[in-house]
């Protein structure tokens, strides 16, 4: 009987797939950059197989991303920074204090 796919692996694979598609790259290109086989990359992207942390870091870097460990307590703050702006605030998402003063 086949095992149930792990939701975390599926989610991670989906992030990798979206990044790869946005970059216009093939699975073969990412696999080559990450120094793994294309079938291995496919299994990671589809969430059907787990991978070592070093492999996941290499895949992320092949996609121009970094994997980071952050304290769980900071997740809501980071997620809010990554959300599109709402309301009348027309400031860019990230500005230095000097830029904020000049913008006002």
C-alpha angles and dihedrals in degrees: 000000000000116000121245112259115252109248092217092055090048091051093048091047090051091054090051092048093050091049092048093049092046089053091049092236131142126234087248092056093050092045091052092049091047092046095238133112121270092242089052091050090047090054091051093046093049092045093237095122137036120231138202117266091247091055092050091050090050092049092048091050091047085058093048094255136115126221112222137185112221131176111268090233089064096052096090092050093049092046091051090052090053095050119099113262118262130196128023097317105123096179118120113256093254124033134156118242089254092054091049091053092048091047094054 
